[in-house]
Amino acid sequence: MSELKRNIGLIGAGAMGLHMIRHLIAAGHAVTASVRRDEAARAVEGVGARAVRSPAAAASNADVIITNVTSTPDVREVLLGDEGAIHSARSGAVVVDHSTIAVAGTREVAEALAARGIGFIDCPVSGGVRAAEAGTLTLMAGGSAEHLAAVRDVILCYGKTLTHVGPVGAGQVAKACNQIVQVVNIQGIAEAMLFCRAQGVDPQQMLTAISSGFAGSRMLELMGPKMVARDFAAGIESRLHAKDYGLILEMAQAAGLDLPAVQVTQALLSDMQARGWAKEDTSALLKALELRQASA
């Protein structure tokens, strides 16, 4: 149980957010969640939170405001829009944004909130729904040390590792780096599978052979068996990685950077979306590679 009980306003009570609420309630915090549908209201009330119908209502009287939505425009809307949290949040409250969005948008939102005396931490997460359920998310934070210290105990209700990377926006940069390493790794595993089969070698035997060497990784442990079994049920939906890679390429281009592995991976992720595989796992990069090979 957390020693300091807080009033938490949560915006974005989807698969991740619902688990966060559950952990926050278990720690003794009071949670008010903004929802748009009756089904979502029943879900948050079922884990002990109070459901309201707007971000502003969720932020009213909150010590900490947690957002977990999809895109940069979504974050702007729930925090700065007509029914946004900025209109009711008290001075001294701190917003913790767990969304993965553009660095420039993050800084713009933080500046607007700061003008009202509201703190802001950009704190993207890694680990997916399973880690949210277990309370073992990895979190990378940008913002002032003072603001982070004020909300650290809240974040660690559902996180295992929390690293202060730097000022506002640094958390988003770290998350972009996480996605580069993670998804390029998945792409490499898919290419290895394609190459292995083309050479007439059993992919499972290949996987067994390389897993204990330098090729071994958490991604190989997770994605290798899925690709061998051709099990593309989503752990993390490819649409989310496609969205992130669009952001990464935009930021890279703005910085004048050439990231060839990111470019190739982003093109295949885009192919997956066009083929209707948005809700399949990113391990389905293997299928996209196979189709590209077949049409070559």
C-alpha positions as CSV (number, residue, x, y, z in Angstrom):
1,M,0.0,0.0,0.0
2,S,1.2,3.5,-0.8
3,E,1.7,5.7,2.3
4,L,0.4,8.9,0.6
5,K,-3.1,8.4,-0.8
6,R,-3.9,10.5,-3.9
7,N,-6.8,11.5,-6.0
8,I,-6.0,10.2,-9.4
9,G,-7.7,11.3,-12.7
10,L,-7.1,8.8,-15.4
11,I,-7.8,9.4,-19.1
12,G,-7.6,6.4,-21.4
13,A,-9.0,3.4,-19.6
14,G,-8.4,0.9,-22.4
15,A,-6.6,-2.5,-22.0
16,M,-3.5,-0.8,-20.4
17,G,-5.4,1.8,-18.5
18,L,-7.7,-0.6,-16.8
19,H,-4.8,-2.6,-15.4
20,M,-3.3,0.7,-14.2
21,I,-6.5,1.5,-12.4
22,R,-6.6,-1.9,-10.7
23,H,-3.1,-1.4,-9.3
24,L,-3.8,2.2,-8.2
25,I,-6.9,1.1,-6.3
26,A,-5.0,-1.8,-4.7
27,A,-2.5,0.8,-3.4
28,G,-5.2,2.8,-1.8
29,H,-5.6,5.6,-4.2
30,A,-8.9,7.1,-5.4
31,V,-9.3,6.9,-9.2
32,T,-11.7,8.9,-11.4
33,A,-11.6,7.7,-15.0
34,S,-12.8,9.5,-18.1
35,V,-14.8,7.1,-20.4
36,R,-16.9,7.6,-23.5
37,R,-18.9,4.3,-23.5
38,D,-21.2,2.6,-21.1
39,E,-19.2,-0.6,-21.4
40,A,-16.0,1.2,-20.4
41,A,-17.8,2.8,-17.5
42,R,-18.9,-0.6,-16.2
43,A,-15.4,-1.9,-16.6
44,V,-13.7,0.9,-14.6
45,E,-16.4,0.8,-11.9
46,G,-15.9,-3.0,-11.7
47,V,-12.3,-2.5,-10.6
48,G,-13.2,0.2,-8.0
49,A,-12.9,3.5,-9.9
50,R,-15.5,6.2,-10.5
51,A,-16.5,6.8,-14.1
52,V,-17.1,10.2,-15.6
53,R,-17.7,11.4,-19.2
54,S,-15.0,14.0,-19.9
55,P,-11.3,14.5,-19.2
56,A,-12.1,17.8,-17.4
57,A,-14.4,15.9,-15.0
58,A,-11.6,13.3,-14.4
59,A,-9.1,16.0,-13.7
60,S,-11.2,18.0,-11.3
61,N,-9.8,17.7,-7.8
62,A,-7.0,15.3,-9.0
63,D,-3.5,15.4,-7.5
64,V,-2.2,13.4,-10.4
65,I,-3.7,13.2,-13.9
66,I,-2.7,10.1,-16.0
67,T,-3.2,10.0,-19.7
68,N,-2.8,6.9,-21.9
69,V,-4.1,7.6,-25.4
70,T,-2.9,6.9,-28.9
71,S,-1.7,9.9,-30.8
72,T,-0.3,13.4,-30.5
73,P,-3.7,14.9,-31.5
74,D,-5.4,12.7,-28.9
75,V,-3.1,14.0,-26.1
76,R,-3.8,17.6,-27.2
77,E,-7.5,17.0,-27.2
78,V,-7.8,15.3,-23.8
79,L,-5.5,17.8,-22.1
80,L,-6.1,21.1,-24.0
81,G,-9.3,20.6,-25.9
82,D,-12.8,22.0,-25.2
83,E,-13.4,19.4,-22.5
84,G,-9.7,18.9,-21.7
85,A,-8.1,18.5,-18.3
86,I,-6.5,21.9,-18.4
87,H,-9.9,23.6,-17.7
88,S,-10.4,21.9,-14.3
89,A,-7.0,20.8,-13.1
90,R,-5.8,22.7,-10.1
91,S,-2.5,24.5,-10.0
92,G,0.1,22.1,-8.5
93,A,-1.3,19.0,-10.1
94,V,1.0,16.9,-12.2
95,V,0.1,15.2,-15.5
96,V,1.8,11.9,-16.3
97,D,1.4,11.1,-20.0
98,H,2.0,7.4,-20.9
99,S,1.2,7.9,-24.6
100,T,3.8,7.5,-27.3
101,I,3.7,10.7,-29.3
102,A,5.8,13.3,-31.0
103,V,8.5,15.1,-29.0
104,A,7.5,18.5,-30.4
105,G,3.8,17.9,-29.4
106,T,4.9,16.8,-26.0
107,R,6.8,20.0,-25.4
108,E,3.9,22.1,-26.7
109,V,1.4,20.5,-24.3
110,A,3.8,20.8,-21.4
111,E,4.3,24.5,-22.0
112,A,0.5,25.1,-22.2
113,L,0.0,23.2,-18.9
114,A,2.9,25.0,-17.2
115,A,1.2,28.4,-18.0
116,R,-1.6,27.2,-15.7
117,G,0.8,25.9,-13.0
118,I,0.3,22.3,-13.9
119,G,3.3,20.0,-14.0
120,F,4.0,17.5,-16.8
121,I,5.9,14.3,-17.1
122,D,6.1,12.4,-20.5
123,C,6.4,8.8,-19.4
124,P,6.0,6.3,-22.2
125,V,5.9,2.6,-21.3
126,S,7.3,-0.6,-22.6
127,G,6.1,-4.1,-21.9
128,G,2.6,-4.1,-23.3
129,V,-0.7,-5.3,-21.7
130,R,0.9,-8.3,-20.0
131,A,3.3,-6.1,-18.1
132,A,0.5,-3.7,-17.2
133,E,-1.5,-6.6,-15.8
134,A,1.5,-7.8,-13.8
135,G,2.5,-4.3,-12.7
136,T,5.9,-4.6,-14.2
137,L,6.0,-2.0,-16.9
138,T,9.2,-0.3,-17.9
139,L,8.8,3.5,-17.9
140,M,11.1,6.2,-19.3
141,A,10.4,9.7,-18.0
142,G,11.0,13.2,-19.2
143,G,10.4,16.3,-17.1
144,S,11.7,18.0,-14.0
145,A,13.1,16.0,-11.1
146,E,10.7,17.8,-8.8
147,H,7.6,16.8,-10.7
148,L,8.8,13.2,-11.1
149,A,9.6,12.9,-7.4
150,A,6.0,14.0,-6.7
151,V,4.5,11.2,-8.7
152,R,7.1,8.4,-8.6
153,D,5.2,6.4,-6.0
154,V,2.0,6.6,-8.1
155,I,3.8,5.4,-11.3
156,L,5.5,2.5,-9.4
157,C,2.1,1.1,-8.5
158,Y,2.0,-0.4,-12.0
159,G,5.6,-0.1,-13.1
160,K,8.8,-2.0,-12.1
161,T,11.5,0.2,-13.6
162,L,11.3,4.0,-13.9
163,T,14.2,5.9,-15.3
164,H,14.4,9.7,-15.4
165,V,16.0,10.3,-18.8
166,G,16.0,14.1,-18.9
167,P,13.8,17.2,-19.4
168,V,10.3,17.2,-21.0
169,G,10.5,15.2,-24.3
170,A,13.4,13.0,-23.2
171,G,11.0,10.2,-22.3
172,Q,9.6,10.2,-25.8
173,V,13.1,10.1,-27.3
174,A,13.9,7.1,-25.1
175,K,10.7,5.4,-26.2
176,A,11.6,6.0,-29.9
177,C,15.0,4.4,-29.3
178,N,13.2,1.5,-27.6
179,Q,11.0,1.0,-30.6
180,I,13.9,1.2,-33.0
181,V,15.8,-1.5,-31.2
182,Q,12.8,-3.7,-30.5
183,V,11.1,-3.7,-34.0
184,V,14.3,-3.8,-36.0
185,N,15.1,-6.9,-33.9
186,I,11.7,-8.4,-34.9
187,Q,12.5,-7.6,-38.5
188,G,15.8,-9.3,-38.2
189,I,14.2,-12.4,-36.7
190,A,11.7,-12.5,-39.6
191,E,14.5,-12.2,-42.1
192,A,16.3,-15.1,-40.4
193,M,13.2,-17.2,-40.6
194,L,12.7,-16.5,-44.3
195,F,16.4,-17.2,-45.0
196,C,16.3,-20.4,-43.0
197,R,13.3,-21.9,-44.8
198,A,14.7,-20.9,-48.2
199,Q,17.8,-23.0,-47.3
200,G,15.7,-26.0,-46.4
201,V,16.6,-26.0,-42.7
202,D,14.0,-26.5,-39.9
203,P,13.3,-23.1,-38.4
204,Q,12.7,-24.6,-34.9
205,Q,16.1,-26.3,-34.9
206,M,17.7,-23.0,-36.1
207,L,16.0,-21.2,-33.3
208,T,17.2,-23.7,-30.7
209,A,20.8,-23.4,-32.1
210,I,21.1,-19.6,-31.9
211,S,19.0,-18.8,-28.8
212,S,21.9,-19.4,-26.3
213,G,24.4,-17.5,-28.4
214,F,24.9,-13.7,-29.0
215,A,21.7,-13.7,-31.1
216,G,19.7,-14.6,-28.0
217,S,17.4,-11.8,-26.8
218,R,14.0,-11.3,-25.2
219,M,12.6,-10.5,-28.6
220,L,13.9,-13.8,-30.0
221,E,12.4,-15.7,-27.1
222,L,9.1,-14.1,-27.7
223,M,8.9,-13.7,-31.5
224,G,10.9,-16.7,-32.7
225,P,8.4,-19.3,-31.5
226,K,5.4,-17.2,-32.8
227,M,7.0,-17.1,-36.2
228,V,7.9,-20.8,-36.2
229,A,4.3,-21.7,-35.3
230,R,2.9,-18.9,-37.6
231,D,0.9,-17.7,-34.6
232,F,0.3,-14.0,-35.4
233,A,-2.3,-13.3,-32.7
234,A,-1.5,-9.9,-31.3
235,G,0.7,-9.4,-28.2
236,I,1.3,-5.9,-29.5
237,E,-0.8,-4.9,-32.5
238,S,1.3,-4.0,-35.6
239,R,-0.7,-0.8,-36.0
240,L,0.9,0.6,-32.8
241,H,4.4,0.0,-34.1
242,A,3.4,1.4,-37.5
243,K,2.2,4.6,-35.8
244,D,5.4,4.8,-33.7
245,Y,7.6,4.2,-36.8
246,G,5.9,7.0,-38.6
247,L,6.7,9.3,-35.7
248,I,10.3,8.1,-35.6
249,L,10.8,8.7,-39.3
250,E,9.4,12.2,-39.0
251,M,11.7,13.1,-36.2
252,A,14.7,11.5,-38.0
253,Q,14.0,13.5,-41.2
254,A,13.6,16.7,-39.2
255,A,17.0,16.0,-37.6
256,G,18.6,15.2,-41.0
257,L,19.2,11.6,-40.1
258,D,19.3,8.6,-42.4
259,L,18.1,5.5,-40.6
260,P,18.0,2.7,-43.3
261,A,16.9,-0.1,-41.0
262,V,14.0,2.0,-39.7
263,Q,13.0,2.9,-43.2
264,V,12.8,-0.7,-44.4
265,T,11.0,-1.8,-41.3
266,Q,8.5,1.1,-41.6
267,A,7.8,0.3,-45.2
268,L,6.9,-3.3,-44.2
269,L,4.8,-2.2,-41.3
270,S,2.9,0.1,-43.7
271,D,2.4,-2.8,-46.1
272,M,0.9,-4.7,-43.2
273,Q,-1.6,-2.0,-42.5
274,A,-2.6,-1.8,-46.2
275,R,-3.2,-5.5,-46.2
276,G,-5.6,-5.4,-43.2
277,W,-3.2,-6.8,-40.7
278,A,-3.3,-3.8,-38.3
279,K,-4.5,-5.9,-35.4
280,E,-2.1,-8.8,-36.0
281,D,1.1,-9.1,-34.0
282,T,4.2,-7.4,-35.3
283,S,5.7,-10.9,-35.8
284,A,3.5,-10.9,-38.9
285,L,6.4,-8.9,-40.5
286,L,7.4,-12.5,-41.6
287,K,4.2,-12.6,-43.8
288,A,5.0,-9.2,-45.3
289,L,8.5,-10.3,-46.1
290,E,7.2,-13.5,-47.7
291,L,4.8,-11.6,-49.9
292,R,7.5,-9.2,-50.9
293,Q,9.7,-12.1,-51.9
294,A,6.9,-13.8,-53.8
295,S,6.3,-10.7,-55.9
296,A,10.0,-10.0,-56.5
